[in-house]
């Protein structure tokens, strides 16, 4: 089984899916609902604290941090309750996706901000068709909570040997510009006079080749094959990497990339004064103007040498195209900072999971990178919530990281035992502790 929480694809993660606009007339109720939500978002986005947080995030990402920054996402929304305004009411399917996103954003602002930044616009992503890689996961699912999207999966094997490699197809991307424009027009009409609507391109540039691969090969097979059939694994990774690159090339050719400084790719927002570079043409965004990210979560127990050979050399083909890069997710990287330092181009941020040796990681990184600290979500899932333990744990960690550039990230939250106040309290405690470590 493998966790369903941490999977990333190149695209527009975190934004409402762009699709063909439903032709039905927008009801007065839908319009009023969205305008009320949009008005509140605009009011919050205009608060002076937003600019201050943007400045602090940029300081962190430019390695001139003033204090640790706090960010949380991947919330178990099924456990957050509906009394605080999470229940969607819009009947229009496309508008409903924006309503859900707005309600979650406002809920997080009200209860568990950390250092979140609220953008003053409604972003409308491209309407894209994508043929994919030719395979979809064939999976058996086990659930512990029928209301949760977090499930365990057993992947049924579709690629077993050399004969199956060509099952990985090169994706074909199609831009439906007429649909995109129609969606923008629809949202401009709905939010007219309330909050600006912005047509934006693809911001999500986080890929996880090994996360995708094990969904069609199973987990144990390819790990054994790195020893038993290394040439076969290299062929697999070369073809899959080529497929990811082909998709990225098409985004570039279609001119639908967008700056992602304000976005997050598994860590905190990526505000920086270093991107875009001076030669950026705002009318045609390049990957060199953006952040990129890769990871190899299945390599948690793989040696640094094999990590470099079977993952990193392929991921660097992708990462070398970006202006700044971020590496890792849940895999412990404390003993692999050396290979990242040596090979990853434009590396600025490294994920540090709860399963690292903190001192080894700190000594290896120093102040050369942002230490993207993933605080342990298991603290939110204990039988009895212990806020004092959370505070002591964070203080102890930050004492050992004092003087470094740190972001405190809470993610991969499978459960808070249906007590949303635990997460609210975590955000408050983390913010209070971070302030005590201000430079």
N, C-alpha and C positions, 0 to 999 in steps of 0.2 A: 504494500500500500504506500501511497505517497500523498503528501498534503496538496490540496487543491488551491490553497490560498495564494501561494507565490508562483504565479505564472504570468509571463509578460510577452506581449507580441508587439511588433512595430506597428504603431498606429496612433489612435487618439484615446488612450486609456484615460478613464476618469471623466470623460466628456460624454454627454448624451449621444447615442449612436445616430449618425446621420443617415437618413433614409428618404424614400420618396414621400413627399408631404401628402397626407391624407386630404382628399379634395373636399371633405365635408366642411361645412361652414363652422367657424369657431363660435361656440355658444357664448352668451353673455356671462354665464357663470365661470366658464374657463378663463375668459378674458379678465374678469375681475380678480379671480384667484391669482393669476400670474402677475397682474399689475401690482397687487398688494405685496406679493413676495418680492417682485423686482424693486418696488419702492423701498422696502426695508433693506434690501441688499445695497442699493445705491446710497442710502443714508449711512450704513455701516462703512461702506467703501470710502466715504468722504471723511471719515474720522482721521485726525492727525496721526493716530497710532499706526495707521497703515503705512505711511511713509517712513516712520521711525523703524518699523519692523523690516521694511524693504532694505533700509540702510544697514541694519544690523545683520541681515542675511547676506548682503553683499560683502560686508566686512568679513564675515566668517568665510565665505567662499573665495575671497581674495587673500585669505591667510593673514588677516589683520583683525582677528576677532576681538570683540569687547567682552563677550560673555558666552557661555554655552547657550545654544538655541534649542527650542522645544517644538516638536512636531509629532502629530499622531494621525494615523489613517488606517485603512483596512479595519474599520469598525464593525462589530457584529450588530448591524442595524436591526436585525430581528429581535434583539434583546434591549433595544433602547427605549421601547415603549412608544405609544402613539398619542399619549395625552399632551405631549409637547409639540404637536403640530407636524408629525411625520407622515400621517396618513394622506396619500394623494387623492384628489377628487376630480381632476380633469378627465374628461371623456375622450378628448382628441388624443390619439396615441402618440403622435410626435411631440405635442406640447406636454403631454404627461411626463415624458422623459426629462424635460427641462424642469417641470414642477418638482419631481423627485429630487433632482440635483440641488435645486434651490432650497428645498425643505431641509435636506441634510446639511447644507452649508450653514443655514441659519441656526439649526439645532446645535451644530458644533460651536458656532460663535457664542451661543447663549450658555453652553454648558462646559465646553472643554476646548478652549481656544489654544492653549500653548502660545506659540508665536505665529499662528495662522495669519495669512494676509488675504483680505477679501478684495477681489478685483472689481473695478467699477464698470464692467461691461458684461454683456451676455455673449459668449463666444459660440459661433456656429461653425462646426467642423465640416470638411468636405463630404460630399456624397460620393462614396467610392465603391466600386465593384472590385473584388479581389478573388481570383480563382484558387488561391491558397497553394499548398504544397502537394496536393493530390491525395493526401491521406487525412482522415479524421480519426481521432482516438476511438478505439473499440474498447469499452471499459465497463467493468462491474463496479458498482458503487455501494458502499456501506455508510449508513447514516447513524449518528447518535442523537440527532435532533432534527426532526422533520422540517422545522422552520428555518434551519440554517443552511447557507450555501457552502459551508465548510464541510467537506466530505472526504472519506478515504476512497482511493481508487485502486483497482487491480487492472492493469493494462494487458489486453490480449495482444499477443505478438503478431505484427504484420510484416516486419522486416527481420529476417533471420540470417541471411548470407548475401554474398556478392550479387546473386541473381535478383535480389529485391531492391538494390540501391536505386535503380532507375524509377522505382515507384515514387521517389521524391521528385516532384515536378517543379519547373520554374513558374513562379506566379505571374499572372497577367493582371495588371492594375488598370482599371478604367475609371476616369473621372466623369461623373454625371453633372456637368456644370449647370445645366438647366434646372436640375433638382436642387442643387446647392443654392442657386440664386432664388428659387422659389421659396426655399426654407428661410433664407435671409429676409425676403419680402414679408413672409408670414410673421416672423418674429418682430420685425420692425413695426409692423402694424399693431401687434399685440402690446409691445412695450413702448410705443411712441410717447414721448414726453416724460417717460418714467426713468428709463435707463438705456444707455446706448447699446446697440447690437453691432457686433463686429464679426465680419466674415474672416475666419482664420484658417490657416492650413494645418498640416500634420505637425504636431509638437512631440508626440510620443516616439522616442528613438531608443527605447530599451528593448533589447532582445536577449533571449536565453536559449541558445541552440540546444544545449544538453537537456534542458527542461522539456523541449519539444521532442527531442529524439527518443527519450526513454518512454514516451507515450506510445510509440509505435514499435519499439524494440524490447520493452520491458526494462527493468532496472538492473537485474543481476547480469544478464547476458553481455551487454557492452562493457561493463566493468571487468568481467573476466576476459572479454575479447581484447582488451588493451594489452594483456599479457599473451594470450593464446593466438590471437589473430590481429596483430597491430596494423597490418596493411589494410585489412578490411575496415577497421575503425577509421583510419585516415581517409579512406575513400568516402565513407559515410559523411564524415565531418566536412570534407572538401565540397561535396555536393550540396549539403545543407547550407553551408556558409555561402556558397555561390547563389543559392536560392534567396537567402536574405539580402545579399548584395544586389541581386537583380530587382528585388522589390524596391530597395532604397534608390537604385538608379532610376526607376520609373517615377518615383515620387519627385526626384530631381528633374527629370525630363518633363513631367507634367507641371512643374513649377508650383508645387503645393506644399513645400516645406515652410515652416513658420518658426520664428524665434521662440525658444523655450526657456528663457532665463527665469521666468516667473513660475515655471512648472516644477514638478518634482518627479524624479525617476527612482523612487525607492528610498530616498532620503528627504531632507527638507527642501524648500524652494531654492532654486538655483540662481537667484539674483546675483549678479556680478558686474563689476565695471570693466571686466576683461573681454566680455562678449556683448555684442558682436565686435569684431576687430574694425579698425578704421576704414578698411577697404570694402566693408559690407555695403551692398546695394539693397536698400530696403524694399525695392521692387522685385528683387529676385534673391530670396534667401538660399544660402548654401549650407551644406552640412558643416563647413568650416566656421559658420556663424553660430553653431548650436552645441549643446551638450549631447553626448552619447553615453550609452551604458551597456555593459554585458555582465553575465554572471554564469557560474557553473555550480549550481546548488547541489547536484548529485555527487560532486567531487569532495565532499566533506572529509573523507578518510583517504583520499588519493594523495600521493606524495607530491611535493612541489615539482619534481622533475617530470612526473607523468602529467600533472596539471598543465605545465607549460607545453608539453609535447602534444597532448590530445585535446586541449581546450584553448589555451591562451594564444597559441600561434594562429589559430583560426579567428578567434575573437578580435585579435589585433588588426586583422585585415579590415574589419568593420570599424573599429575604434579609431584607426589612424585618419579617418576622414573628418573627425569632429574637432572643434576648437578646444573643448575641455571634455574630460571623461571621468566617469564614476564606475567603480568596479565592485561587484559582489552583491550578495543578498544574505541568505541564511547560512551559507557555507562558512565555517571558521577560516579566517585568512590571516590569523596572527603569525603563523609560521611560513606564510607565503608572500609577505610584503616584499621580500627581496626580488622575487621573480616579477612581481607587479612593477616595482621600481625600475627594473631593468628593461622590461619589454613593453609596458602599456604606454602608448603615446598620450601626451597632454593630460596625464593623470592628475586629478585634483582631489578626489574624494574616494575613500575606501570604506566599504561596509564592514562593521565589526559586530558579529552576531553575539548572542548571550553565551555561546559555547567556546569562547576564546580564553586563552591565558592573557589576562588584561595587561600584565606587566611586560610580557614578551611583545605584545602588539604595540604598546606605548613606546618601548625602546626601539622597535623597528621603524616606527612612523615618525616619531619626534614631532616637529612642527612643519614638516614638509607637505602634509596633506590634511584634509579635513577628516577627523576621526568620527565616522558616522556610527555612533553607539546605538545599537538596538537593545533597548532595555527589555528584560525578560517578561513576556506577556503572561507567563505562568503565575506571576505575582497577583494577577487580576482574577485568577481562576481557583484560588485556594478555598477551602470549605469556609473558613472564617477570614474575612477581609482584615488585613493588618496594615493600616496606613502608616504606622510608625516604622514598620519593617521597610516599606517602600522608601520612606524618607532616609532611613539609615543606609539602605543599600545605595541610593543615588549619591548621598554625601560621600560614602566610602569610595565609590567609583570615581567621582570627580576629584577627590583628593589625590588619587593616583594618576589622574590625567591633568593635573593642574598645570597651566601654562600652555596647554595644547589647544588646537582648534577643534571644538567638540560640538556636535549636534546630538541631542537626545531624542531618539526616535522610538515611539511606541507603535508597533504594527503587528501583523499576523495575530490579531486578537480573535481567537476562536470563541471565547466565552468570557463573560463577566458574571456568570451565574445568575443572569437575569436581574442583576443589580447595577443599573447604569451609573448610579452614583459613584461606584468604584472608579470608573473611568474619568468622571468629572473630577474626583478627588485626586486621581493620579496626575491629571493635567495641572491642577492647582499646586500640588506638591512639587512637581518637576519645575514649574515656573519659579516658585519660591526658592528652591535650592539653586537653580541656575543663577538667579540674581545674586546670591551670596558668593558666587564664584566670578563675579564681574572683575575685569582687569583693573 
